[in-house]
Amino acid sequence: MHELSIADNIINAVKEASQSRGMLAVSKIGVRIGSLSSVDPDALTFGFDVLKRDQGMMDCELAIEFVKTTARCTKCLYEFKVEDCVFVCPQCASSQCDLVSGQELEIAYFEGE
């Protein structure tokens, strides 16, 4: 379950960043998870809830934003949502596409006092 180590990294990064900004407490952490990132959001939330107790962040909430997979056709430059892992441009039927989004795993923001 690599989500536990991801949750630990999120907590440590936010603690460090919030302390450097002089924040007393963090109440919410927002993360962006791409549909191709292989991260189970339920396992991440569970790991976060377990670890936050030991890190002095008991009242902190984890907010997850899901990012759909998007590609751009290299022939006609049309950008489209990828459905069922089919990387074929609906505009020109080319399979020459670049991934635009869907692999994200990032801290988007954190809130606190």
Number of C-alpha atoms within 10 A of each C-alpha: 10 12 19 18 14 16 22 17 13 18 21 14 12 17 20 10 13 18 12 9 9 9 13 11 17 21 15 16 19 17 19 18 23 20 18 15 13 12 18 14 14 10 15 21 18 14 19 24 19 15 18 18 12 9 12 12 18 15 13 20 18 18 16 16 15 15 17 18 22 20 22 21 22 14 13 14 14 14 18 19 18 19 11 7 9 9 22 18 23 14 12 12 12 14 14 14 20 14 15 14 17 20 19 18 19 13 17 13 12 19 15 12 9
